[in-house]
């Protein structure tokens, strides 16, 4: 999806999510949960399929992630192949 940069260091977004503090992870989770709370899902696999199968919802989840990283972490998002 992309990478972020702070202090001249680029990292993949999944790595950044893993390195967030528990409080930061919960804040990001709360932001995304607002988008998926009305979906009917029972496990992560089903949730991923629902989100990935809905272009609008997928864009909203990505936007929430980008917004959190850029605003809360003051990081620059760079998209690559």
QUISUL-V245932 format. One record per pair of residues at least 24 apart in sequence whose C-alpha atoms are under 10 Angstrom apart, sorted by the first residue. I is the first residue (numbers start at 1). J is the second residue. Records with the same first field share a line. If there is no record, write none. Layout:
# QUISUL-V245932
I = J + J
This chain:
# QUISUL-V245932
1 = 62 + 77 + 78 + 79 + 80 + 81
2 = 66 + 76 + 77 + 78 + 79 + 80 + 81
3 = 66 + 69 + 75 + 76 + 77 + 78 + 79 + 80
4 = 66 + 69 + 70 + 73 + 74 + 75 + 76 + 77 + 78 + 79
5 = 69 + 70 + 73 + 74 + 75 + 76 + 77 + 78
6 = 73 + 74 + 75 + 76 + 77
7 = 75
8 = 76
10 = 75 + 76 + 77 + 78
11 = 77 + 78
12 = 77 + 78
13 = 65 + 66 + 69 + 77
16 = 69
17 = 65 + 69
20 = 73
24 = 68 + 72 + 73
27 = 68 + 72
28 = 64 + 65 + 67 + 68 + 69 + 72
29 = 64 + 65
31 = 61 + 64 + 65 + 67 + 68
32 = 60 + 61 + 62 + 63 + 64 + 65 + 68
33 = 61
34 = 61 + 64
35 = 60 + 61 + 64
36 = 60 + 61
